[in-house]
Amino acid sequence: MKIKKAIAPKKKQNRNTDNDLQKENEYLRMENAYLKKLHALIQQKQQSLKKTKHT
């Protein structure tokens, strides 16, 4: 006896998948921008500390 798997409609699944991917993409872009700013601030702080040590 074979068990049949339920097949979900592809259009609905694609919409949800596309929507999820768009949300994930937006989140990753925001995270990337945040990390770039954080990295720049850390470098700026390190340069500032180097200047104060040398003067």
C-alpha positions in Angstrom: 0.0 0.0 0.0 1.5 3.3 -1.1 1.1 6.5 1.0 0.3 9.6 -1.0 1.9 12.8 0.0 -0.2 16.0 0.1 0.9 18.5 -2.5 0.5 22.1 -1.6 -0.4 24.6 -4.3 2.9 26.0 -5.8 1.7 29.5 -6.3 0.8 30.1 -2.7 4.0 28.5 -1.6 6.0 30.6 -4.0 4.4 33.8 -2.8 5.2 32.9 0.8 8.7 31.9 -0.1 9.3 35.1 -2.1 7.9 37.2 0.8 10.1 35.3 3.3 13.1 35.8 1.1 12.4 39.5 0.7 12.1 39.9 4.5 15.3 37.9 5.1 17.1 40.0 2.4 15.9 43.2 4.0 17.0 42.0 7.5 20.4 41.0 6.2 20.9 44.3 4.5 20.1 46.1 7.7 22.4 43.9 9.7 25.2 44.4 7.1 24.8 48.2 7.3 24.8 48.1 11.1 28.0 46.0 11.1 29.7 48.3 8.7 28.9 51.3 10.9 30.1 49.4 14.0 33.3 48.5 12.3 33.9 52.1 11.2 33.3 53.3 14.8 35.7 50.7 16.2 38.4 51.8 13.7 37.8 55.4 14.5 38.1 54.7 18.2 41.3 52.8 17.7 42.8 55.6 15.6 41.8 58.1 18.3 43.5 56.0 21.0 46.7 55.7 18.9 46.8 59.5 18.4 46.5 60.1 22.1 49.2 57.6 23.0 51.7 59.2 20.5 51.2 62.8 21.6 
